[in-house]
Amino acid sequence: DAGVTQSPTHLIKTRGQQVTLRCSPKSGHDTVSWYQQALGQGPQFIFQYYEEEERQRGNFPDRFSGHQFPNYSSELNVNALLLGDSALYLCASSSGLGYSPLHFGNGTRLTVT
Amino acid sequence: AQSVTQLDSHVSVSEGTPVLLRCNYSSSYSPSLFWYVQHPNKGLQLLLKYTSAATLVKGINGFEAEFKKSETSFHLTKPSAHMSDAAEYFCVVTPPLGNQGGKLIFGQGTELSVKP
């Protein structure tokens, strides 16, 4: 039973570029949430997708956008990258919109130079 | 507003000695509380959760936590530390259901070091 998988594991981009990160949820899960974890900090909620719609959003600018596909997988897109976007991006999956436990992937380490 | 404060950014213990990682929360309602662990270059793993049932919650790997409403605390303990326990630990609180479903609020984390 595969858990949450994220790709790529590491990524280096230049300021101003755009990036797409991908996530496949744990088998049986239909909800995907994205978190940003800056170095030395706790993860911060970016947004959550359920039934291919963004359901909740944290305090992140519109440069951060996402998508969920019919197979429940998800993408996180970040436009006009800033140095401050360098972080570990974590995807978490769960079942439904309640508080079923989140299962996290190992993350994508994004470095913006 | 809800928030969570981890009182120690770093805790160091010797192998075989007890572990105490402290967490206080503030909330206008009765939240669900969790502890997650993150090993280097890994994602987060759920250790245990409190959801208004028993106030003493047992988790994986010998960890447990006690919910104390009067003290607004949810401290994580383990009787005897193992080298493999060295990791970052996060105390987590949920926002009100129906308003922020699925969103978790993380503390800043406590790095646990275990000395041989």
HADDOCK unambig.tbl for C-alpha pairs under 7 A between the chains (distance, minus, plus):
assign (segid A and resid 41 and name CA) (segid B and resid 108 and name CA) 5.32 0.50 0.50
assign (segid A and resid 41 and name CA) (segid B and resid 109 and name CA) 6.87 0.50 0.50
assign (segid A and resid 42 and name CA) (segid B and resid 106 and name CA) 5.58 0.50 0.50
assign (segid A and resid 42 and name CA) (segid B and resid 107 and name CA) 5.84 0.50 0.50
assign (segid A and resid 42 and name CA) (segid B and resid 108 and name CA) 4.68 0.50 0.50
assign (segid A and resid 42 and name CA) (segid B and resid 109 and name CA) 5.93 0.50 0.50
assign (segid A and resid 43 and name CA) (segid B and resid 106 and name CA) 6.21 0.50 0.50
assign (segid A and resid 45 and name CA) (segid B and resid 103 and name CA) 6.34 0.50 0.50
assign (segid A and resid 45 and name CA) (segid B and resid 104 and name CA) 6.92 0.50 0.50
assign (segid A and resid 56 and name CA) (segid B and resid 100 and name CA) 6.50 0.50 0.50
assign (segid A and resid 97 and name CA) (segid B and resid 101 and name CA) 5.64 0.50 0.50
assign (segid A and resid 97 and name CA) (segid B and resid 102 and name CA) 6.00 0.50 0.50
assign (segid A and resid 98 and name CA) (segid B and resid 101 and name CA) 5.67 0.50 0.50
assign (segid A and resid 98 and name CA) (segid B and resid 102 and name CA) 6.24 0.50 0.50
assign (segid A and resid 99 and name CA) (segid B and resid 101 and name CA) 6.71 0.50 0.50
assign (segid A and resid 99 and name CA) (segid B and resid 102 and name CA) 5.83 0.50 0.50
assign (segid A and resid 104 and name CA) (segid B and resid 43 and name CA) 5.62 0.50 0.50
assign (segid A and resid 104 and name CA) (segid B and resid 44 and name CA) 5.57 0.50 0.50
assign (segid A and resid 104 and name CA) (segid B and resid 45 and name CA) 6.96 0.50 0.50
assign (segid A and resid 105 and name CA) (segid B and resid 43 and name CA) 5.22 0.50 0.50
assign (segid A and resid 106 and name CA) (segid B and resid 42 and name CA) 4.70 0.50 0.50
assign (segid A and resid 106 and name CA) (segid B and resid 43 and name CA) 3.82 0.50 0.50
assign (segid A and resid 107 and name CA) (segid B and resid 43 and name CA) 6.07 0.50 0.50
